[in-house]
Amino acid sequence: MPLVFRSMFADGTGLLPRVANDAESLGVRIADETGGAKDITVTDGMVSPGREGMSVSPSILLLPPHRVPKRFDGRIPEQGDTGVPTGKNKLIC
């Protein structure tokens, strides 16, 4: 299985990702539940394979800067136009 990265908030223990249907948790957004933002399309209660799903990256260097915690600034190299990390420091990767 390939290694992938995702930036999320930790749960109450600080050891595991928080499970929820928002962009900063482990889970997917369904348009009906979030008022517009979506990661997957649900038709008749079912999802189908395709290009939709939870966003991940093959490298922390390829995550958008707003998804990388500010505390990583200076610890990972800037990648082209992505800039320095600007994400919330409570995010875990």
Secondary structure, DSSP 8 states (H G I E B T S, - for coil): ----B--EEB-TTSSSB-BSSSTTSBS--BHHHHTS--SB--BTTB--SSS-S---BSSGGGS-GGGSBGGGBTTB---GGG-S--B-TTEE-
